[in-house]
Amino acid sequence: MNKITKSLLGVISSSVLMSSSLFAADEFKAFPIFTDKDFKLNTEVALVGGHMSFDNDGLDGGVMYGVELSLDCPVFTLPGNNLLRQQFSVNQYSEDDFDVTTIEVNPYYFIDITENMVVGFGPGIGVAFADAAGEEETFFTYQVGAGVKYYMDSFLIGADFRWQGSNEKDFGSGDDVDIINTRIMGKIGYRF
């Protein structure tokens, strides 16, 4: 089974799990940002860093870093302690005259493990801007990931594992290049 099929199955599985949780819930609030006077965004900002490995043999893995903004979903809420959070991130990778900047949105469904620890998973979409020795291309991206966060009052530490797929582009050399990658990231942040 090719990697794109595997990634699509992962995204579909995540969506089915989230949907089944929604329909099994005893309460569902649409657009709580407008309809729930007690709704709070619970905004978090975190610095992220880690390692990005490419499936493409011509691209070397290396260090990536970025920033993430996360907030409770303003479109709908789930009852109880399980949260759907929107995670917006900008990440940068640069190695051997090859630079990639990604802009992503990754909605994660979070489940409480302990009072201070949550685990989450979900799909995402984004765009990547790649520069290979002066030749620039833009890629559509899709991803699936999972993560864990631990809260210490308003501070948080966490880790994410994310697989990201992309379309192929011709960088002018006659070779099609994709930026399919796997990332392992740590994060440290603050919840407002």
N, C-alpha and C positions, 0 to 999 in steps of 0.2 A: 504494500500500500504506500503510495507516495506521500511526501511530507505535507503537501497542501491538503490532501484528503484527511490525513490525521488531524491537522489543525482545525479543519472545518468540523470534524466530528467532535473535537474538544469544545469548540465554541457552541455547537448545537447541544451537547450534553450539559454545559454550564447553563445555557438558556432554559433547557427543560427543567433542570433542578430549581432554578430561580422561579420559573413559572409555576411549578408544582407547589412551591412554598407559598406563593402569592394566593393561589386558589384554595389552599388548605387553611389559610389564615382566617381568623374570626373577624378581622377588621382590615380594611384597605382604604387609605386616604389618597385621593387624587389631588394633585397640585397643592400640597400642604403649605407651600410658601404663601399662597393666597387665601386658603380656607381654614388653616389652623393657627389661631392666635398665639399658641404656645410653641410653634415650630421654630427651631433654631438650626442654623447651618452647621454649627460645630466645626468651624473652619480649622484646618490643620495645614501647616507649611513645614516641609521637610527637605533637607539636603539628601541627595541619594548618590551613591557611588558603588562601583563594582566592576565586573568583568563582562565584556561582550565577546562572544565567540560566533564566527560566521560559518555557515554551511558551505559557502563558496571557498574552494581550496586556494584561490588566488588572493584571499583577504585574510590577514592575520588578526587574531583576537587581541584584545588589549583593554586598557582601562577606559571606563566610561563614567561620566558624572552628570549631575543635573539637579533640578529642583522640582518638587511636586506640591501641588495644591489639592487638598482633599476636602470634600464637604458632604454633609448628608444630602441625599437626593431630594431636590425641590420638586420633582415631577410626581413622585408617589412615595409613600412610606409603608413600612411593614409593621405589624403589631409586635409587641414584646421587645426583647433586647437585640434581635437580629436586625442589622442595618444594611441598607443599600447605600453605598457611598460612591460619589463620582470622584475619580482621581485624574487630575490634569497634570501632565508632566512634560518637561522639556529636557532632553538628554543630549549629551555631546560625546562623540568618540573621535579620536584623532590618532592615526598611526600610519607611518610610512607614506606620507603624501596622500592619504585617503581619510577624508573627514566626513562624518555623518552627524547631522542634527535631526533629532526626532521630536515631533510634537504629537502627543497622544492623549486620548481620553479613554480611561479604563474603569468602567463601573464594576465595583467589587461587592459581592454579597458577603457580609461579615457575620460571624457566629462567635458568641462569647464562649471562651474556654474557661477562664477564671474571671474574677472581678476586674483584673487589670490587663488581661490578655485576650486578643481576638485573632481569629484566622479568617482569611477571606479568599475568594476566587472569582474570576470573571473574564469576559472577553473584552476586546477593545478595538478601536480603529485609530488611524493617525496618518501622518504624512512624514516622510523623511527627505531631507535635502542632502544629497551626497556630492562631494567634490573629489574627483580623482585626478590629481596633478593638474588642476585648472579646468577640467571638464566637469560641468555641473549637470546633475539630473535630479528630478523630483520623483519620488516613489510613493504610491499609495501603500499603506501598511495595515495589517490586521494582526491582532495578538491575542493570546490567552495566557493567563498567569494565576499565581497563587501567592499569598503572603501571610505574614504574621506580624502583629504589632503588640508591644508591651508598653503600658502607660505608667508613668511615675508622676502623679499629680498632673500638671499640664504638659510635661515633657513626654516624648515617645521615642522608642527605638524599634526598629523592625528590619525585616528582610523580605525580599521578593524574588521569585523565580518567574521569568517571563520568556515565552517563545514568541518571536515576531516574524511574520511572513511578509512578502512583498511581491510586486510584479517585477518582470525583467526589463532592463533598459539597455540600449546599445550606447556605449560611451564613446562612440566614434572610432574605436579601434577595430570594429567588426565583431567584437566579442560581446555576447549578451552577459550582463552582470546583474545579479540580484543581491539583496542585502539581508536575506533570511538569516536570523541570528537567534541566539539564546543568551539570556542575561541572568546573572546572579547579582543582586544588589542589596546593599545595606542602606538603612536610612536612619536619620536622627532628626527630630523635629519638635514642634511646639503646637499645642492645641489652644486656640483662643476661646 
